Amino acid sequence: MSAGNTSAESGPIVFAYDGSELANLAIDKAGTLLADKRDALVVCVWQPFDVGFVVPDGTQFNAAQTPAVKQAAELTAAGGAARAAAAGFQARSIAVEAAPTWKGIVKVADEHDASLIVLGSHGRGGLGGTLVGSVASAVVSHSHRTVLITHRDS
């Protein structure tokens, strides 16, 4: 990076992480594509009752119990940070409560002056969601930051 870079260009990469295969592939692909391995923040967004992430090792918890959901989200984010570290990033994890999910991702990216948001697209949610998942689409629509959306290779 040149000396003239702004903080947004040197800020951490924010990985939106839900523990899914696609989220893991997004981290792996970013590790391959980004030669300049730098700081990364792996964020798992959570909310009681509507759990939108996959807990490592199939840990069971009560989705109605806020402390249990938060702890499961922290465990999920930590698993993503370990994967990002294995891909060459200086990674740390964070779990945030937010609804809808995209708001939590955008908020974390803004709070940490992220240079890039990376997420895997599940390709769900109506006509637009056929190509890009609804969370990915909302992040792109509501963030002024650069977003890298990865898809499963066919």
C-alpha positions in Angstrom: 0.0 0.0 0.0 1.2 3.5 -0.8 1.8 6.2 1.8 -1.2 8.1 0.4 -3.8 5.5 1.4 -6.8 6.7 3.5 -7.7 4.9 6.7 -10.7 3.2 4.9 -8.2 1.5 2.5 -6.1 0.2 5.4 -9.0 -0.6 7.8 -9.8 -4.2 8.7 -11.6 -6.6 6.4 -15.0 -7.4 7.9 -16.1 -11.0 7.3 -19.9 -11.5 7.8 -19.9 -15.0 9.3 -22.8 -17.3 10.0 -20.9 -20.6 10.3 -22.2 -21.9 7.0 -20.3 -23.6 4.3 -20.6 -20.5 2.1 -19.3 -18.3 4.9 -16.3 -20.6 5.2 -15.8 -20.5 1.4 -15.9 -16.7 1.5 -13.0 -16.6 4.0 -11.0 -19.1 2.0 -11.6 -17.2 -1.2 -10.6 -13.9 0.3 -7.5 -15.5 1.6 -6.6 -16.6 -1.9 -7.6 -13.4 -3.7 -6.1 -10.8 -1.3 -2.3 -11.0 -1.4 -2.1 -8.3 1.3 -3.1 -10.3 4.3 -4.2 -7.8 7.0 -6.4 -7.3 10.0 -9.8 -8.9 9.9 -12.8 -8.8 12.0 -15.2 -11.8 11.8 -18.7 -10.7 12.9 -21.6 -13.0 13.7 -24.9 -11.2 14.0 -27.5 -12.7 16.4 -31.0 -12.1 17.7 -33.1 -14.2 20.1 -35.6 -16.6 18.6 -34.4 -16.0 15.0 -31.0 -17.7 15.0 -29.4 -17.2 11.6 -26.1 -18.9 12.2 -24.6 -22.4 12.5 -22.9 -23.2 15.7 -19.7 -25.2 15.5 -19.8 -28.8 16.6 -23.7 -28.8 16.7 -23.8 -27.2 20.1 -27.4 -27.1 21.4 -28.9 -24.1 23.0 -32.3 -22.5 23.8 -33.0 -19.8 21.1 -35.4 -18.1 23.6 -32.6 -17.5 26.1 -30.7 -14.4 25.1 -27.5 -15.2 27.0 -27.4 -18.7 25.4 -27.9 -17.2 21.9 -25.2 -14.6 22.5 -22.7 -17.2 23.7 -23.5 -19.4 20.7 -22.9 -16.5 18.4 -19.6 -15.7 20.1 -18.5 -19.3 19.6 -19.6 -19.2 16.0 -17.6 -15.9 15.4 -14.6 -17.3 17.1 -14.7 -20.3 14.8 -14.8 -17.9 11.8 -11.8 -16.0 13.2 -9.8 -19.2 13.5 -10.6 -20.0 9.9 -9.6 -16.4 8.9 -6.3 -16.8 10.8 -5.6 -20.0 9.0 -6.2 -18.2 5.7 -3.5 -15.7 6.7 -5.4 -12.8 8.3 -4.8 -11.2 11.7 -8.3 -12.1 12.8 -10.4 -11.4 15.8 -14.1 -12.1 16.4 -17.2 -10.2 17.5 -20.8 -11.1 18.0 -23.4 -8.4 17.8 -27.2 -8.3 18.3 -29.0 -6.7 15.4 -32.1 -7.0 13.3 -32.1 -7.3 10.5 -28.7 -9.0 10.0 -27.5 -6.6 7.4 -27.7 -3.7 9.8 -25.3 -5.4 12.3 -22.8 -6.1 9.5 -22.9 -2.5 8.2 -22.7 -1.0 11.7 -19.6 -3.1 12.6 -18.0 -2.2 9.3 -18.6 1.5 9.9 -17.6 1.4 13.6 -14.2 -0.2 12.6 -13.7 1.9 9.4 -13.5 -1.4 7.4 -11.8 -1.3 4.1 -13.9 -4.2 2.8 -16.9 -6.3 3.7 -16.7 -10.0 2.6 -19.7 -12.4 2.7 -20.9 -15.4 1.0 -24.2 -15.3 -0.8 -26.8 -18.0 -0.2 -28.8 -16.8 -3.2 -32.1 -16.7 -1.3 -35.0 -14.2 -1.3 -37.1 -13.4 -4.3 -35.9 -12.5 -7.8 -33.0 -10.4 -6.7 -32.0 -13.0 -4.2 -31.7 -15.6 -6.9 -28.4 -14.1 -7.9 -27.4 -12.5 -4.6 -28.8 -13.4 -1.2 -31.0 -11.0 0.7 -28.5 -10.2 3.4 -25.7 -9.7 0.8 -28.0 -7.5 -1.3 -29.0 -5.4 1.7 -25.4 -4.9 2.7 -24.5 -3.8 -0.8 -27.5 -1.4 -0.9 -27.0 0.1 2.6 -23.2 0.3 2.9 -20.9 2.9 1.3 -18.0 0.4 1.7 -16.6 -2.0 -0.9 -18.3 -5.4 -0.7 -16.9 -8.7 -1.9 -19.7 -11.3 -2.4 -18.6 -14.8 -3.0 -20.6 -17.6 -4.5 -20.3 -21.4 -4.4 -18.3 -22.6 -7.3 -20.3 -24.9 -9.6 
